[in-house]
Amino acid sequence: MGEYMTAYFDKEVSITDARGNIGGITDEVFYSGIKVAITKNGTPVAVVVPIDLVEALQAIEDSIDLEDAKKAIKRIQKRGADNWDQVKKKMGL
C-alpha cells in the first residue's frame, strides 16, 4: 500500500494503541464521521469507518452488480446461453 493512501484517513492509530482504546476510536468514528486507520509498524492494515460509508459502498456495488446482470441477460437473449462444454472451453478447463 502506497503512502498516498494515508490521504484517505482522517487519523492513524497504532494497533497497540487501538487495543486499549477501541471503544474511544469507535465512538469518535460514530460521532464525528472520521475514518481511522489502524497501523502495524506504521503501515495501515485496517480502517474503522462510519457504518453509513460501508452501506453507501455496498449500495454502489449492488448497483454495479445489477447493471452487469442486466447486460448478461441482454447478451443471453441476443445470442443464447453457452452450454457447459463451451463454458469449460472458454475457461481453459
MIKETI-443531 format. One line per field, with one value per residue: z, x, y of N, C-alpha, C, O, CB in turn. Coordinates in steps of 0.02 Angstrom, whole numbers. Each point is the difference from the previous one (the first is absolute). Glycine has a CB too. Example, Ala and Ser with C-alpha at 12.3 -4.5 7.8 and 13.67 -1.06 7.14 Angstrom:
<rs>
n_z	[390,-98]
n_x	[660,77]
n_y	[-284,112]
ca_z	[0,3]
ca_x	[-45,42]
ca_y	[59,59]
c_z	[0,37]
c_x	[45,-39]
c_y	[60,55]
o_z	[33,8]
o_x	[52,25]
o_y	[-1,55]
cb_z	[29,-116]
cb_x	[-147,34]
cb_y	[-58,-87]
</rs>
This chain:
<rs>
n_z	[0,-105,125,-81,133,83,-102,76,153,50,51,-43,131,-7,-34,137,-4,-40,137,75,-102,-58,83,-71,-144,13,56,-126,-101,65,-4,-143,-112,51,-106,153,-123,117,-32,7,30,-6,-63,17,72,-18,-64,153,-141,90,3,-110,-66,-7,-70,-119,-36,-12,-107,-95,0,-44,-129,-53,13,-91,-120,-2,-15,-127,-79,23,-62,-134,-22,7,-105,-110,-1,88,146,-56,-16,133,-133,10,148,-37,-118,90,106,-117,41]
n_x	[42,79,40,-143,-57,29,-113,-105,34,-88,132,131,-63,157,-99,46,-123,-106,24,-56,-131,-106,-81,76,-22,-155,-14,74,-94,-131,33,72,-74,161,18,65,116,-21,162,38,134,-92,-125,-150,-10,-144,-67,-68,-100,-110,-62,-4,136,-69,-130,84,72,-138,-56,125,-19,-152,35,102,-103,-107,99,40,-152,-25,121,-53,-143,62,87,-124,-87,117,27,-118,41,148,-75,74,83,2,54,123,45,6,95,118,-119]
n_y	[-58,107,71,5,-80,138,69,-107,62,126,-85,-82,-80,-66,-120,73,96,-114,-77,125,43,-137,112,114,-59,-5,150,54,-74,56,150,26,-101,-54,-108,-53,-44,-119,57,-152,109,161,-96,84,-154,87,126,2,35,69,-152,120,-65,-141,59,66,-136,-77,103,-22,-155,6,85,-105,-119,74,19,-153,-45,91,-65,-146,31,56,-129,-98,81,-13,-153,-89,-1,-25,-145,-5,15,160,-2,-89,96,130,-75,-54,-131]
ca_z	[0,-7,48,-19,32,63,-14,6,70,40,59,4,68,-2,24,73,32,-14,46,63,-7,-56,15,-15,-72,-32,18,-41,-69,-1,14,-42,-70,-28,-18,40,-22,51,-31,29,-21,-41,-61,11,-11,7,8,33,-36,18,-33,-58,-56,-23,-33,-64,-44,-17,-49,-64,-24,-21,-63,-52,-11,-36,-70,-31,-10,-55,-61,-12,-23,-69,-42,-6,-41,-68,-33,34,54,-14,35,47,-37,-23,59,19,-51,10,62,-6,42]
ca_x	[-42,43,-7,-57,-61,-13,-42,-69,-16,1,42,33,12,36,-40,12,-43,-70,-20,-21,-47,-46,-63,9,7,-65,-41,22,-23,-72,-25,29,0,68,26,61,41,37,65,47,67,-7,-37,-71,-21,-73,-29,-65,-38,-71,-40,-35,46,-1,-64,2,42,-38,-52,34,18,-62,-20,46,-18,-64,14,34,-50,-43,39,5,-66,-8,46,-28,-60,21,37,-10,47,50,-10,54,62,25,25,64,50,19,39,61,-4]
ca_y	[58,59,54,42,-25,34,58,-21,-8,61,-12,-65,-24,-64,-56,-4,51,-17,-54,28,56,-13,34,72,8,-10,58,57,-13,5,67,52,-22,-6,-66,-12,-55,-37,-15,-48,22,59,-15,-13,-69,-2,66,5,51,2,-51,27,-4,-70,-10,35,-40,-60,20,10,-66,-32,32,-26,-70,-1,19,-57,-53,21,-8,-72,-23,24,-38,-68,6,15,-54,-64,-17,-51,-63,-14,-13,64,36,-31,17,70,6,-41,-59]
c_z	[0,53,-15,36,65,-9,9,73,36,59,-5,73,-6,28,76,37,-10,47,65,-5,-57,11,-16,-75,-34,17,-44,-72,-5,6,-46,-74,-31,-18,35,-26,60,-33,38,-28,-50,-64,15,-16,5,8,36,-33,23,-41,-61,-62,-29,-37,-68,-50,-23,-52,-69,-31,-25,-66,-58,-17,-40,-73,-37,-15,-58,-67,-19,-26,-72,-47,-12,-44,-74,-35,32,51,-24,37,42,-36,-26,58,20,-50,8,61,-2,43,-42]
c_x	[45,-14,-60,-64,-15,-43,-74,-22,3,49,31,13,37,-44,8,-45,-74,-25,-29,-54,-50,-68,3,5,-68,-48,18,-23,-76,-24,28,4,69,16,67,37,35,65,39,68,-4,-38,-73,-18,-75,-24,-67,-36,-72,-40,-36,45,1,-66,-3,42,-35,-54,31,18,-61,-24,42,-18,-65,10,35,-49,-46,35,5,-66,-11,43,-27,-62,18,32,-8,54,50,-18,63,66,31,30,69,55,23,44,65,0,-7]
c_y	[61,53,44,-20,38,62,-17,-5,67,-6,-69,-17,-66,-55,-8,50,-17,-54,28,53,-11,34,74,12,-7,57,60,-8,11,72,54,-19,-6,-72,-8,-61,-31,-23,-52,17,58,-9,-12,-72,-8,71,-6,59,1,-51,27,0,-71,-14,34,-39,-64,15,12,-67,-38,28,-24,-72,-5,18,-56,-57,17,-8,-74,-28,21,-40,-71,1,10,-60,-68,-12,-52,-64,-14,-11,66,41,-27,19,72,10,-41,-61,-63]
o_z	[41,35,45,9,19,48,9,13,-18,27,-30,40,-40,40,34,50,44,20,26,51,-31,-47,-29,-25,-43,-42,-25,-31,-46,-38,-13,-42,-61,20,-8,-1,42,-52,61,-61,-47,-37,43,-54,-21,16,-15,2,28,-58,-48,-56,-61,-52,-47,-59,-57,-46,-50,-60,-52,-43,-55,-58,-44,-44,-58,-52,-41,-49,-58,-46,-41,-55,-56,-41,-44,-58,-24,0,-44,55,-5,24,1,-8,13,20,-4,1,48,22,28]
o_x	[46,-51,-27,-45,-58,-30,-41,-60,40,23,-29,19,-19,-45,-47,-31,-41,-58,-49,-25,-22,-32,-46,-27,-18,-41,-44,-22,-24,-43,-34,11,6,-34,45,-28,28,-1,-6,11,39,-11,-16,16,-28,38,-40,25,-25,15,-11,-25,0,1,-28,-19,6,-11,-30,-11,2,-23,-25,-3,-6,-30,-16,4,-16,-31,-6,0,-24,-21,2,-9,-36,-16,29,52,-15,-27,50,52,61,52,46,56,60,42,39,53,-4]
o_y	[5,-2,31,41,5,23,45,-6,43,50,-45,43,-43,13,-21,-18,12,2,-25,24,48,22,28,49,41,20,35,48,32,22,50,42,-4,-47,41,-55,36,-32,-7,-3,5,48,-41,-25,-51,45,-44,57,-50,-12,-37,-5,-9,-33,-28,-6,-21,-39,-19,-11,-34,-38,-14,-19,-43,-32,-14,-32,-43,-23,-18,-41,-40,-18,-25,-44,-23,-14,-49,32,-41,2,36,23,8,32,38,15,14,45,0,-23,-55]
cb_z	[19,-155,-28,-120,-69,-6,-88,-120,16,-60,101,-154,87,-28,-146,-71,-62,-140,-75,-11,76,26,118,134,49,46,143,106,29,89,130,140,51,47,-106,102,-155,114,-105,74,65,84,-94,29,67,36,-90,110,-128,87,158,132,112,149,160,117,115,161,143,100,132,163,119,97,151,150,93,113,163,125,85,136,158,97,101,154,142,94,-10,-102,129,-71,-86,54,-34,-84,27,34,-74,-57,14,-49,62]
cb_x	[-139,56,150,98,80,139,128,72,5,-141,-43,34,-86,156,59,151,130,76,137,137,110,91,25,84,135,58,34,122,118,37,22,54,-115,70,-104,-26,-10,-105,8,-99,3,115,120,-41,138,-36,97,18,100,-3,-3,-45,70,73,-26,4,95,34,-36,57,94,-7,-12,95,64,-29,24,102,21,-26,71,88,-22,-4,95,54,-26,33,52,-107,-74,116,-127,-135,-105,-138,-164,-118,-113,-148,-147,6,-49]
cb_y	[-66,-22,-33,-24,-117,-66,-2,-55,-160,-27,120,-27,101,46,-36,-17,74,28,-49,-49,27,-131,-111,-35,-87,-144,-77,-34,-115,-136,-85,-5,57,147,-41,108,18,-7,122,-89,-121,-13,-8,145,14,-161,85,-106,37,134,-19,76,101,-2,21,117,67,-7,71,121,32,18,114,97,11,63,134,64,15,105,122,31,46,133,92,14,70,132,134,-77,67,87,-82,-73,-122,-33,-16,-111,-97,-12,19,126,123]
</rs>
